[in-house]
Amino acid sequence: MSVPFTGEPLFDTAHYLEDLSDFHCHPSIPTFLASLPQPLTTLRDDYEISRQFLMKYADVPGTFSRFRGEVQRFLNYLWVTTKRTLAQTDADVVTAYFKTLKNPPHSWIARGVFSAFTHANGLRLPNRQWRPFALRSSDENAVYNASQASLNASRTALQTFFKYLVYRQYLLTDPLSDLRRRDRRAKPQMAKDLEVAVRRLTDWQWSWLLETLVTEADQNPKCERHLFVIVTMKSLFLRVGELAPRPLDDGADRIPVFGDFRRKVIQGEQYWSYFVFGKGDKARSVTLPDAYLPYLKRWRAYLDLLSPMPDPGDYHPILPSTHGIALGKRQVQRIYEQAVMFAVTRMEEAGFVDEARQLEAIRSETHYLRHTGASQAIESGADIRHISEELGHASAAFTESVYVNSDQARKRFQGRERKV
């Protein structure tokens, strides 16, 4: 006899995050919190600090969706299964949680993906088909298996969440830091599941996107910005937030400026690099490919700047705004989405309807550009240690575990050429 699911959806889409501060549109949540055995005031505090964490990512749809799903799932496990609160979370709780991620109760698994809330009479009501885990298979005999990629994503989301709680002094220490490596590994699966798919564009998709934007910019100068943003993010392995202002410890914003493009000379050879103030306030330097330089010059010409290439101390924002100093992260995200839809429309007009739908499905996933650039560089023979540094990864081993490598691609292409 299966145990019924007694959890609850906790966080709505980013659009409703502000409303969740007092639950005036979500009456089910305070009712659920009041039904739990833990002190209600503590649960309310847990919920509010979690909501504030998610607010930090509300303008980045892909990241917000992943973080919301993980925090929502973890809080359900913490409150319902362990009967603890965030302040009582330790390494034992996290270890047990990762075991649950690999083998969740049947009642916690939905056959299909369902939204957490539905709309009715001006209120947001819980969708009773929603579960913390989703089995994306039409096969009735399919069994839920957590891939290594999904476990890595869970660990990343929780690591970011716990660091925020420590920073806000809501937790004294990070309970994830003592999690043993073996507890983060997925269960052995069939060989077909051992190859993790990198979220990247195919070479054909990238060529189509680039050609579309060049054509659009040639015909309409307002599209120059779309072309520059897309080429820059892909060529320099940038996250969307790395082209937008980032807050510093003193409260001021660190704005990407043209002076971040720097000319260097080594052994008599000139090259250009870009200084990135990136995720986690970590700085790194990315080498500019020679093929990228014409696009940088083209963008500076559109902005009517004096020199084709930046000079030292050039404090012009890379992406100036008409209503402020520089474009924000959400505006850069919107430019990416518009650029992708340019290509989608052109594909449809050319009769590539299925291909257009595939590209449209990832129109908000800006990481596809970063992954595409890195994967293509590795596949073309670039030193993976060098690419790892330019991506800002902690180790080349991590980069190698995430990105498609040339040996794997070559093996697949050779397999396709076998005769029957």
TORKOL-4160 file (C-alpha; in steps of 0.2 Angstrom, whole numbers, padded with zeros to 4 digits, m for minus):
420
<pt num="1" X="0000" Y="0000" Z="0000"/>
<pt num="2" X="0008" Y="0016" Z="m0006"/>
<pt num="3" X="0009" Y="0031" Z="0006"/>
<pt num="4" X="0000" Y="0046" Z="0000"/>
<pt num="5" X="0009" Y="0062" Z="m0004"/>
<pt num="6" X="0007" Y="0075" Z="0010"/>
<pt num="7" X="0018" Y="0089" Z="0003"/>
<pt num="8" X="0013" Y="0105" Z="m0005"/>
<pt num="9" X="0019" Y="0116" Z="m0020"/>
<pt num="10" X="0027" Y="0131" Z="m0011"/>
<pt num="11" X="0033" Y="0143" Z="m0024"/>
<pt num="12" X="0024" Y="0150" Z="m0039"/>
<pt num="13" X="0032" Y="0157" Z="m0055"/>
<pt num="14" X="0043" Y="0172" Z="m0054"/>
<pt num="15" X="0028" Y="0183" Z="m0058"/>
<pt num="16" X="0020" Y="0179" Z="m0042"/>
<pt num="17" X="0035" Y="0180" Z="m0030"/>
<pt num="18" X="0031" Y="0197" Z="m0023"/>
<pt num="19" X="0013" Y="0191" Z="m0020"/>
<pt num="20" X="0020" Y="0176" Z="m0009"/>
<pt num="21" X="0026" Y="0189" Z="0004"/>
<pt num="22" X="0009" Y="0189" Z="0012"/>
<pt num="23" X="0001" Y="0174" Z="0003"/>
<pt num="24" X="m0014" Y="0184" Z="m0002"/>
<pt num="25" X="m0016" Y="0175" Z="m0018"/>
<pt num="26" X="m0010" Y="0158" Z="m0012"/>
<pt num="27" X="m0021" Y="0153" Z="0003"/>
<pt num="28" X="m0015" Y="0135" Z="0003"/>
<pt num="29" X="0003" Y="0139" Z="0008"/>
<pt num="30" X="m0001" Y="0146" Z="0026"/>
<pt num="31" X="m0013" Y="0132" Z="0028"/>
<pt num="32" X="0000" Y="0119" Z="0024"/>
<pt num="33" X="0013" Y="0127" Z="0036"/>
<pt num="34" X="0000" Y="0128" Z="0050"/>
<pt num="35" X="m0003" Y="0109" Z="0048"/>
<pt num="36" X="0016" Y="0104" Z="0051"/>
<pt num="37" X="0022" Y="0100" Z="0068"/>
<pt num="38" X="0036" Y="0113" Z="0068"/>
<pt num="39" X="0034" Y="0130" Z="0076"/>
<pt num="40" X="0024" Y="0140" Z="0063"/>
<pt num="41" X="0034" Y="0156" Z="0066"/>
<pt num="42" X="0050" Y="0146" Z="0062"/>
<pt num="43" X="0042" Y="0139" Z="0046"/>
<pt num="44" X="0037" Y="0156" Z="0041"/>
<pt num="45" X="0054" Y="0162" Z="0043"/>
<pt num="46" X="0061" Y="0147" Z="0033"/>
<pt num="47" X="0049" Y="0151" Z="0019"/>
<pt num="48" X="0053" Y="0170" Z="0019"/>
<pt num="49" X="0072" Y="0168" Z="0018"/>
<pt num="50" X="0069" Y="0155" Z="0004"/>
<pt num="51" X="0058" Y="0167" Z="m0006"/>
<pt num="52" X="0071" Y="0181" Z="m0004"/>
<pt num="53" X="0084" Y="0169" Z="m0011"/>
<pt num="54" X="0073" Y="0165" Z="m0026"/>
<pt num="55" X="0070" Y="0183" Z="m0029"/>
<pt num="56" X="0088" Y="0185" Z="m0033"/>
<pt num="57" X="0086" Y="0175" Z="m0048"/>
<pt num="58" X="0069" Y="0180" Z="m0054"/>
<pt num="59" X="0075" Y="0189" Z="m0069"/>
<pt num="60" X="0085" Y="0174" Z="m0076"/>
<pt num="61" X="0071" Y="0161" Z="m0081"/>
<pt num="62" X="0082" Y="0146" Z="m0083"/>
<pt num="63" X="0091" Y="0148" Z="m0067"/>
<pt num="64" X="0076" Y="0153" Z="m0057"/>
<pt num="65" X="0066" Y="0138" Z="m0063"/>
<pt num="66" X="0080" Y="0126" Z="m0058"/>
<pt num="67" X="0083" Y="0134" Z="m0041"/>
<pt num="68" X="0064" Y="0135" Z="m0037"/>
<pt num="69" X="0062" Y="0117" Z="m0041"/>
<pt num="70" X="0076" Y="0111" Z="m0030"/>
<pt num="71" X="0072" Y="0123" Z="m0015"/>
<pt num="72" X="0054" Y="0118" Z="m0016"/>
<pt num="73" X="0058" Y="0099" Z="m0016"/>
<pt num="74" X="0071" Y="0101" Z="m0002"/>
<pt num="75" X="0059" Y="0111" Z="0009"/>
<pt num="76" X="0045" Y="0098" Z="0007"/>
<pt num="77" X="0058" Y="0084" Z="0011"/>
<pt num="78" X="0064" Y="0094" Z="0026"/>
<pt num="79" X="0048" Y="0099" Z="0033"/>
<pt num="80" X="0037" Y="0084" Z="0029"/>
<pt num="81" X="0049" Y="0069" Z="0030"/>
<pt num="82" X="0062" Y="0074" Z="0043"/>
<pt num="83" X="0051" Y="0085" Z="0053"/>
<pt num="84" X="0065" Y="0098" Z="0054"/>
<pt num="85" X="0068" Y="0116" Z="0050"/>
<pt num="86" X="0082" Y="0125" Z="0040"/>
<pt num="87" X="0091" Y="0129" Z="0056"/>
<pt num="88" X="0091" Y="0110" Z="0060"/>
<pt num="89" X="0098" Y="0105" Z="0044"/>
<pt num="90" X="0115" Y="0096" Z="0045"/>
<pt num="91" X="0126" Y="0084" Z="0035"/>
<pt num="92" X="0115" Y="0069" Z="0039"/>
<pt num="93" X="0099" Y="0077" Z="0033"/>
<pt num="94" X="0108" Y="0082" Z="0016"/>
<pt num="95" X="0115" Y="0065" Z="0014"/>
<pt num="96" X="0098" Y="0057" Z="0017"/>
<pt num="97" X="0090" Y="0069" Z="0005"/>
<pt num="98" X="0103" Y="0064" Z="m0009"/>
<pt num="99" X="0098" Y="0046" Z="m0006"/>
<pt num="100" X="0080" Y="0052" Z="m0008"/>
<pt num="101" X="0084" Y="0061" Z="m0025"/>
<pt num="102" X="0091" Y="0044" Z="m0031"/>
<pt num="103" X="0076" Y="0034" Z="m0025"/>
<pt num="104" X="0061" Y="0045" Z="m0021"/>
<pt num="105" X="0045" Y="0037" Z="m0014"/>
<pt num="106" X="0032" Y="0033" Z="m0028"/>
<pt num="107" X="0020" Y="0045" Z="m0021"/>
<pt num="108" X="0032" Y="0059" Z="m0024"/>
<pt num="109" X="0034" Y="0055" Z="m0042"/>
<pt num="110" X="0022" Y="0062" Z="m0056"/>
<pt num="111" X="0020" Y="0054" Z="m0073"/>
<pt num="112" X="0022" Y="0070" Z="m0083"/>
<pt num="113" X="0027" Y="0088" Z="m0079"/>
<pt num="114" X="0013" Y="0098" Z="m0071"/>
<pt num="115" X="0013" Y="0116" Z="m0065"/>
<pt num="116" X="0013" Y="0119" Z="m0047"/>
<pt num="117" X="m0002" Y="0131" Z="m0046"/>
<pt num="118" X="m0018" Y="0134" Z="m0056"/>
<pt num="119" X="m0028" Y="0150" Z="m0057"/>
<pt num="120" X="m0046" Y="0151" Z="m0051"/>
<pt num="121" X="m0057" Y="0165" Z="m0045"/>
<pt num="122" X="m0042" Y="0177" Z="m0043"/>
<pt num="123" X="m0032" Y="0165" Z="m0033"/>
<pt num="124" X="m0018" Y="0153" Z="m0036"/>
<pt num="125" X="m0022" Y="0136" Z="m0030"/>
<pt num="126" X="m0011" Y="0120" Z="m0029"/>
<pt num="127" X="m0011" Y="0108" Z="m0043"/>
<pt num="128" X="m0015" Y="0091" Z="m0035"/>
<pt num="129" X="m0006" Y="0082" Z="m0050"/>
<pt num="130" X="0010" Y="0091" Z="m0045"/>
<pt num="131" X="0024" Y="0081" Z="m0037"/>
<pt num="132" X="0042" Y="0085" Z="m0032"/>
<pt num="133" X="0049" Y="0073" Z="m0045"/>
<pt num="134" X="0043" Y="0070" Z="m0063"/>
<pt num="135" X="0044" Y="0055" Z="m0074"/>
<pt num="136" X="0046" Y="0061" Z="m0092"/>
<pt num="137" X="0041" Y="0045" Z="m0101"/>
<pt num="138" X="0025" Y="0038" Z="m0109"/>
<pt num="139" X="0030" Y="0020" Z="m0105"/>
<pt num="140" X="0019" Y="0014" Z="m0091"/>
<pt num="141" X="0033" Y="0002" Z="m0085"/>
<pt num="142" X="0046" Y="0016" Z="m0084"/>
<pt num="143" X="0056" Y="0018" Z="m0068"/>
<pt num="144" X="0062" Y="0034" Z="m0061"/>
<pt num="145" X="0081" Y="0036" Z="m0062"/>
<pt num="146" X="0091" Y="0051" Z="m0057"/>
<pt num="147" X="0105" Y="0055" Z="m0069"/>
<pt num="148" X="0122" Y="0061" Z="m0064"/>
<pt num="149" X="0118" Y="0078" Z="m0072"/>
<pt num="150" X="0102" Y="0080" Z="m0062"/>
<pt num="151" X="0111" Y="0076" Z="m0046"/>
<pt num="152" X="0125" Y="0089" Z="m0051"/>
<pt num="153" X="0111" Y="0102" Z="m0054"/>
<pt num="154" X="0103" Y="0098" Z="m0037"/>
<pt num="155" X="0120" Y="0100" Z="m0028"/>
<pt num="156" X="0123" Y="0116" Z="m0037"/>
<pt num="157" X="0106" Y="0123" Z="m0033"/>
<pt num="158" X="0108" Y="0118" Z="m0014"/>
<pt num="159" X="0126" Y="0124" Z="m0013"/>
<pt num="160" X="0120" Y="0141" Z="m0019"/>
<pt num="161" X="0105" Y="0141" Z="m0007"/>
<pt num="162" X="0115" Y="0136" Z="0008"/>
<pt num="163" X="0129" Y="0149" Z="0005"/>
<pt num="164" X="0116" Y="0162" Z="0004"/>
<pt num="165" X="0109" Y="0156" Z="0021"/>
<pt num="166" X="0126" Y="0157" Z="0028"/>
<pt num="167" X="0129" Y="0174" Z="0021"/>
<pt num="168" X="0113" Y="0180" Z="0028"/>
<pt num="169" X="0118" Y="0172" Z="0045"/>
<pt num="170" X="0102" Y="0161" Z="0044"/>
<pt num="171" X="0114" Y="0145" Z="0045"/>
<pt num="172" X="0130" Y="0144" Z="0055"/>
<pt num="173" X="0139" Y="0132" Z="0042"/>
<pt num="174" X="0135" Y="0125" Z="0025"/>
<pt num="175" X="0128" Y="0107" Z="0028"/>
<pt num="176" X="0132" Y="0102" Z="0011"/>
<pt num="177" X="0151" Y="0104" Z="0013"/>
<pt num="178" X="0153" Y="0087" Z="0022"/>
<pt num="179" X="0142" Y="0077" Z="0010"/>
<pt num="180" X="0153" Y="0063" Z="0004"/>
<pt num="181" X="0157" Y="0061" Z="m0014"/>
<pt num="182" X="0149" Y="0044" Z="m0016"/>
<pt num="183" X="0132" Y="0051" Z="m0009"/>
<pt num="184" X="0132" Y="0063" Z="m0024"/>
<pt num="185" X="0134" Y="0049" Z="m0037"/>
<pt num="186" X="0119" Y="0043" Z="m0047"/>
<pt num="187" X="0115" Y="0024" Z="m0046"/>
<pt num="188" X="0123" Y="0014" Z="m0060"/>
<pt num="189" X="0112" Y="0014" Z="m0076"/>
<pt num="190" X="0111" Y="0007" Z="m0093"/>
<pt num="191" X="0125" Y="0013" Z="m0105"/>
<pt num="192" X="0113" Y="0025" Z="m0114"/>
<pt num="193" X="0111" Y="0035" Z="m0098"/>
<pt num="194" X="0130" Y="0037" Z="m0095"/>
<pt num="195" X="0132" Y="0050" Z="m0108"/>
<pt num="196" X="0126" Y="0067" Z="m0102"/>
<pt num="197" X="0119" Y="0078" Z="m0115"/>
<pt num="198" X="0126" Y="0096" Z="m0115"/>
<pt num="199" X="0114" Y="0109" Z="m0118"/>
<pt num="200" X="0121" Y="0117" Z="m0133"/>
<pt num="201" X="0116" Y="0122" Z="m0151"/>
<pt num="202" X="0120" Y="0111" Z="m0165"/>
<pt num="203" X="0133" Y="0118" Z="m0178"/>
<pt num="204" X="0118" Y="0120" Z="m0190"/>
<pt num="205" X="0108" Y="0129" Z="m0177"/>
<pt num="206" X="0122" Y="0141" Z="m0173"/>
<pt num="207" X="0126" Y="0145" Z="m0191"/>
<pt num="208" X="0108" Y="0148" Z="m0194"/>
<pt num="209" X="0106" Y="0160" Z="m0179"/>
<pt num="210" X="0122" Y="0169" Z="m0184"/>
<pt num="211" X="0118" Y="0171" Z="m0202"/>
<pt num="212" X="0100" Y="0177" Z="m0197"/>
<pt num="213" X="0107" Y="0191" Z="m0185"/>
<pt num="214" X="0120" Y="0197" Z="m0198"/>
<pt num="215" X="0106" Y="0199" Z="m0211"/>
<pt num="216" X="0094" Y="0207" Z="m0199"/>
<pt num="217" X="0108" Y="0219" Z="m0193"/>
<pt num="218" X="0113" Y="0223" Z="m0211"/>
<pt num="219" X="0094" Y="0228" Z="m0215"/>
<pt num="220" X="0090" Y="0236" Z="m0198"/>
<pt num="221" X="0104" Y="0245" Z="m0188"/>
<pt num="222" X="0093" Y="0242" Z="m0172"/>
<pt num="223" X="0098" Y="0224" Z="m0173"/>
<pt num="224" X="0116" Y="0227" Z="m0171"/>
<pt num="225" X="0114" Y="0225" Z="m0153"/>
<pt num="226" X="0106" Y="0208" Z="m0155"/>
<pt num="227" X="0121" Y="0202" Z="m0166"/>
<pt num="228" X="0134" Y="0209" Z="m0154"/>
<pt num="229" X="0126" Y="0201" Z="m0138"/>
<pt num="230" X="0124" Y="0184" Z="m0146"/>
<pt num="231" X="0141" Y="0183" Z="m0154"/>
<pt num="232" X="0150" Y="0190" Z="m0138"/>
<pt num="233" X="0141" Y="0177" Z="m0126"/>
<pt num="234" X="0145" Y="0163" Z="m0138"/>
<pt num="235" X="0163" Y="0167" Z="m0142"/>
<pt num="236" X="0168" Y="0173" Z="m0125"/>
<pt num="237" X="0158" Y="0159" Z="m0115"/>
<pt num="238" X="0149" Y="0172" Z="m0105"/>
<pt num="239" X="0134" Y="0170" Z="m0094"/>
<pt num="240" X="0120" Y="0183" Z="m0097"/>
<pt num="241" X="0124" Y="0192" Z="m0080"/>
<pt num="242" X="0142" Y="0195" Z="m0085"/>
<pt num="243" X="0136" Y="0208" Z="m0098"/>
<pt num="244" X="0126" Y="0217" Z="m0085"/>
<pt num="245" X="0130" Y="0227" Z="m0070"/>
<pt num="246" X="0134" Y="0217" Z="m0054"/>
<pt num="247" X="0133" Y="0223" Z="m0036"/>
<pt num="248" X="0149" Y="0225" Z="m0026"/>
<pt num="249" X="0151" Y="0223" Z="m0008"/>
<pt num="250" X="0151" Y="0242" Z="m0005"/>
<pt num="251" X="0133" Y="0243" Z="m0014"/>
<pt num="252" X="0139" Y="0250" Z="m0030"/>
<pt num="253" X="0137" Y="0242" Z="m0047"/>
<pt num="254" X="0152" Y="0235" Z="m0057"/>
<pt num="255" X="0147" Y="0239" Z="m0075"/>
<pt num="256" X="0156" Y="0230" Z="m0090"/>
<pt num="257" X="0165" Y="0244" Z="m0100"/>
<pt num="258" X="0175" Y="0243" Z="m0116"/>
<pt num="259" X="0191" Y="0246" Z="m0105"/>
<pt num="260" X="0188" Y="0227" Z="m0100"/>
<pt num="261" X="0194" Y="0223" Z="m0118"/>
<pt num="262" X="0213" Y="0223" Z="m0116"/>
<pt num="263" X="0227" Y="0222" Z="m0128"/>
<pt num="264" X="0242" Y="0212" Z="m0123"/>
<pt num="265" X="0258" Y="0207" Z="m0131"/>
<pt num="266" X="0268" Y="0191" Z="m0128"/>
<pt num="267" X="0284" Y="0187" Z="m0137"/>
<pt num="268" X="0281" Y="0200" Z="m0149"/>
<pt num="269" X="0263" Y="0194" Z="m0154"/>
<pt num="270" X="0248" Y="0204" Z="m0150"/>
<pt num="271" X="0232" Y="0197" Z="m0144"/>
<pt num="272" X="0216" Y="0204" Z="m0135"/>
<pt num="273" X="0207" Y="0197" Z="m0120"/>
<pt num="274" X="0192" Y="0202" Z="m0110"/>
<pt num="275" X="0191" Y="0204" Z="m0091"/>
<pt num="276" X="0176" Y="0196" Z="m0084"/>
<pt num="277" X="0169" Y="0200" Z="m0067"/>
<pt num="278" X="0158" Y="0184" Z="m0065"/>
<pt num="279" X="0148" Y="0173" Z="m0055"/>
<pt num="280" X="0153" Y="0172" Z="m0036"/>
<pt num="281" X="0163" Y="0188" Z="m0039"/>
<pt num="282" X="0176" Y="0178" Z="m0047"/>
<pt num="283" X="0187" Y="0187" Z="m0060"/>
<pt num="284" X="0194" Y="0179" Z="m0075"/>
<pt num="285" X="0202" Y="0183" Z="m0092"/>
<pt num="286" X="0195" Y="0176" Z="m0109"/>
<pt num="287" X="0205" Y="0177" Z="m0125"/>
<pt num="288" X="0196" Y="0185" Z="m0140"/>
<pt num="289" X="0196" Y="0174" Z="m0155"/>
<pt num="290" X="0203" Y="0184" Z="m0170"/>
<pt num="291" X="0186" Y="0180" Z="m0179"/>
<pt num="292" X="0177" Y="0189" Z="m0165"/>
<pt num="293" X="0186" Y="0206" Z="m0168"/>
<pt num="294" X="0176" Y="0212" Z="m0183"/>
<pt num="295" X="0160" Y="0210" Z="m0173"/>
<pt num="296" X="0168" Y="0221" Z="m0159"/>
<pt num="297" X="0173" Y="0234" Z="m0172"/>
<pt num="298" X="0156" Y="0233" Z="m0180"/>
<pt num="299" X="0148" Y="0236" Z="m0163"/>
<pt num="300" X="0159" Y="0251" Z="m0159"/>
<pt num="301" X="0156" Y="0259" Z="m0176"/>
<pt num="302" X="0137" Y="0257" Z="m0173"/>
<pt num="303" X="0139" Y="0266" Z="m0156"/>
<pt num="304" X="0149" Y="0280" Z="m0165"/>
<pt num="305" X="0165" Y="0278" Z="m0154"/>
<pt num="306" X="0181" Y="0286" Z="m0160"/>
<pt num="307" X="0192" Y="0271" Z="m0162"/>
<pt num="308" X="0189" Y="0254" Z="m0170"/>
<pt num="309" X="0196" Y="0245" Z="m0154"/>
<pt num="310" X="0195" Y="0250" Z="m0136"/>
<pt num="311" X="0208" Y="0261" Z="m0128"/>
<pt num="312" X="0214" Y="0258" Z="m0110"/>
<pt num="313" X="0203" Y="0267" Z="m0098"/>
<pt num="314" X="0188" Y="0267" Z="m0110"/>
<pt num="315" X="0174" Y="0268" Z="m0098"/>
<pt num="316" X="0160" Y="0268" Z="m0111"/>
<pt num="317" X="0147" Y="0254" Z="m0105"/>
<pt num="318" X="0148" Y="0239" Z="m0117"/>
<pt num="319" X="0129" Y="0239" Z="m0118"/>
<pt num="320" X="0123" Y="0257" Z="m0115"/>
<pt num="321" X="0105" Y="0260" Z="m0111"/>
<pt num="322" X="0094" Y="0274" Z="m0117"/>
<pt num="323" X="0086" Y="0276" Z="m0100"/>
<pt num="324" X="0101" Y="0272" Z="m0089"/>
<pt num="325" X="0120" Y="0269" Z="m0089"/>
<pt num="326" X="0119" Y="0251" Z="m0095"/>
<pt num="327" X="0107" Y="0237" Z="m0099"/>
<pt num="328" X="0102" Y="0226" Z="m0084"/>
<pt num="329" X="0102" Y="0207" Z="m0084"/>
<pt num="330" X="0084" Y="0205" Z="m0088"/>
<pt num="331" X="0086" Y="0217" Z="m0103"/>
<pt num="332" X="0101" Y="0206" Z="m0110"/>
<pt num="333" X="0090" Y="0191" Z="m0107"/>
<pt num="334" X="0076" Y="0199" Z="m0118"/>
<pt num="335" X="0089" Y="0203" Z="m0132"/>
<pt num="336" X="0094" Y="0185" Z="m0132"/>
<pt num="337" X="0076" Y="0179" Z="m0133"/>
<pt num="338" X="0072" Y="0191" Z="m0147"/>
<pt num="339" X="0087" Y="0186" Z="m0157"/>
<pt num="340" X="0082" Y="0167" Z="m0156"/>
<pt num="341" X="0065" Y="0171" Z="m0162"/>
<pt num="342" X="0072" Y="0180" Z="m0177"/>
<pt num="343" X="0080" Y="0164" Z="m0182"/>
<pt num="344" X="0064" Y="0154" Z="m0177"/>
<pt num="345" X="0054" Y="0165" Z="m0189"/>
<pt num="346" X="0067" Y="0163" Z="m0203"/>
<pt num="347" X="0067" Y="0144" Z="m0201"/>
<pt num="348" X="0048" Y="0144" Z="m0202"/>
<pt num="349" X="0048" Y="0154" Z="m0218"/>
<pt num="350" X="0061" Y="0142" Z="m0226"/>
<pt num="351" X="0051" Y="0127" Z="m0222"/>
<pt num="352" X="0061" Y="0120" Z="m0207"/>
<pt num="353" X="0046" Y="0119" Z="m0195"/>
<pt num="354" X="0052" Y="0106" Z="m0184"/>
<pt num="355" X="0069" Y="0114" Z="m0182"/>
<pt num="356" X="0060" Y="0130" Z="m0178"/>
<pt num="357" X="0050" Y="0122" Z="m0164"/>
<pt num="358" X="0066" Y="0115" Z="m0157"/>
<pt num="359" X="0075" Y="0131" Z="m0156"/>
<pt num="360" X="0059" Y="0140" Z="m0150"/>
<pt num="361" X="0059" Y="0128" Z="m0135"/>
<pt num="362" X="0075" Y="0134" Z="m0129"/>
<pt num="363" X="0073" Y="0153" Z="m0132"/>
<pt num="364" X="0075" Y="0158" Z="m0114"/>
<pt num="365" X="0090" Y="0146" Z="m0111"/>
<pt num="366" X="0105" Y="0158" Z="m0112"/>
<pt num="367" X="0117" Y="0145" Z="m0106"/>
<pt num="368" X="0116" Y="0137" Z="m0123"/>
<pt num="369" X="0127" Y="0150" Z="m0130"/>
<pt num="370" X="0141" Y="0148" Z="m0117"/>
<pt num="371" X="0140" Y="0129" Z="m0119"/>
<pt num="372" X="0140" Y="0130" Z="m0138"/>
<pt num="373" X="0156" Y="0140" Z="m0138"/>
<pt num="374" X="0165" Y="0130" Z="m0126"/>
<pt num="375" X="0160" Y="0113" Z="m0134"/>
<pt num="376" X="0165" Y="0119" Z="m0151"/>
<pt num="377" X="0182" Y="0125" Z="m0145"/>
<pt num="378" X="0185" Y="0108" Z="m0136"/>
<pt num="379" X="0180" Y="0099" Z="m0151"/>
<pt num="380" X="0191" Y="0109" Z="m0162"/>
<pt num="381" X="0206" Y="0104" Z="m0152"/>
<pt num="382" X="0208" Y="0118" Z="m0139"/>
<pt num="383" X="0217" Y="0113" Z="m0123"/>
<pt num="384" X="0203" Y="0109" Z="m0111"/>
<pt num="385" X="0213" Y="0116" Z="m0096"/>
<pt num="386" X="0214" Y="0133" Z="m0105"/>
<pt num="387" X="0195" Y="0132" Z="m0109"/>
<pt num="388" X="0191" Y="0127" Z="m0091"/>
<pt num="389" X="0200" Y="0143" Z="m0085"/>
<pt num="390" X="0191" Y="0154" Z="m0097"/>
<pt num="391" X="0175" Y="0147" Z="m0092"/>
<pt num="392" X="0179" Y="0150" Z="m0074"/>
<pt num="393" X="0177" Y="0132" Z="m0068"/>
<pt num="394" X="0186" Y="0126" Z="m0053"/>
<pt num="395" X="0195" Y="0111" Z="m0062"/>
<pt num="396" X="0198" Y="0104" Z="m0080"/>
<pt num="397" X="0190" Y="0088" Z="m0074"/>
<pt num="398" X="0174" Y="0097" Z="m0070"/>
<pt num="399" X="0174" Y="0105" Z="m0088"/>
<pt num="400" X="0178" Y="0088" Z="m0096"/>
<pt num="401" X="0163" Y="0080" Z="m0086"/>
<pt num="402" X="0151" Y="0093" Z="m0093"/>
<pt num="403" X="0156" Y="0097" Z="m0111"/>
<pt num="404" X="0156" Y="0086" Z="m0126"/>
<pt num="405" X="0173" Y="0081" Z="m0131"/>
<pt num="406" X="0180" Y="0077" Z="m0148"/>
<pt num="407" X="0183" Y="0059" Z="m0145"/>
<pt num="408" X="0165" Y="0056" Z="m0141"/>
<pt num="409" X="0159" Y="0065" Z="m0156"/>
<pt num="410" X="0171" Y="0056" Z="m0167"/>
<pt num="411" X="0165" Y="0039" Z="m0160"/>
<pt num="412" X="0147" Y="0044" Z="m0164"/>
<pt num="413" X="0151" Y="0050" Z="m0182"/>
<pt num="414" X="0161" Y="0035" Z="m0186"/>
<pt num="415" X="0147" Y="0024" Z="m0179"/>
<pt num="416" X="0135" Y="0032" Z="m0191"/>
<pt num="417" X="0146" Y="0028" Z="m0206"/>
<pt num="418" X="0146" Y="0009" Z="m0203"/>
<pt num="419" X="0138" Y="m0002" Z="m0217"/>
<pt num="420" X="0124" Y="m0013" Z="m0214"/>
